[in-house]
Amino acid sequence: MLQPLVPEPVDRSVAAATTPATRLILALAAVHAARVAQIANLMLDEPTSATAG
């Protein structure tokens, strides 16, 4: 059974992921839950100055 995600809980989860470890866990859970076509269409944010080389 497929269950669509509602934006509000997703936004709360993203806001709660404040450490690199929790961001990684959230990203891995999202990739695990996504379909192949959804993963292919993901757009990553531009790197911030803190993470840019």
Secondary structure, DSSP 8 states (H G I E B T S, - for coil): ------HHHHHHHHHH--SHHHHHHHHHHHHHHS-HHHHHT-------TTT--
